[in-house]
Amino acid sequence: MPSPSSKSAVHLLIHGRVQGVGFRYYTQEIASELGLAGWVRNMPDGAVEAYAEGSRQALEAFIKHLHKGPPLSHVETIIPAWQTAKGTLPPFSIR
């Protein structure tokens, strides 16, 4: 089992009222505060997709923040898929 500080990755699909409410900017801000690398983007079906790398502890905190979202959002579900970190990503960005 990896240590809490070893590098992990998570791919997220976030459903609810998450487009047009500043959700991607919120996601980028939280990821930057937690020192995560990765990206976030809107999906054609109204969901938001994100991929982040960092410590497991930081990623779990990231997901917790995303459940709350910015004030005008309403997150219904977040589907995480844990992965092995690639380690080649620039700072967190909006796509």
Secondary structure, DSSP 8 states (H G I E B T S, - for coil): ---TTSEEEEEEEEEEE-SSSSHHHHHHHHHHHTT-EEEEEE-TTS-EEEEEEEEHHHHHHHHHHHHH-STT-EEEEEEEEEE-------B-EE-
